[in-house]
Amino acid sequence: MIYEMRVYRCVPGRLPALLKRFETITLKLFEKHGIRQAGFFTTLVGASNQELTYLLAWDSMADREKKWTSFQTDPEWIEARARTEADGQIVENIVSQFLSPTAFSSVK
């Protein structure tokens, strides 16, 4: 099992739009493509309160590549993303890291 940590820094003031998109659109599409989430977080204290951090659980990098590509090329996602950004860009920057649990981690 590997985990992908994704941090989305929003255009100032656009975090509510990103949260709404995940809650009403993206999570349903993740489910459609077999993408498993392991948690979503907003920043309480840190460098920016305009960030969404989330974890995805993958069986392998090959599993990630197959499912993520399927999601990214899904016409439903492409249309929904364009529609939700009709009044302006939401995400300014995305940082992604792949994490492997240690032998002593409570998350395996």
Secondary structure, DSSP 8 states (H G I E B T S, - for coil): -EEEEEEEEE-TT-HHHHHHHIIIIIHHHHHHTT-EEEEEEE-SSSS-SSEEEEEEEES-HHHHHHHHHHHHT-HHHHHHHHHHTTTS--EEEEEEEEE---TT-S--
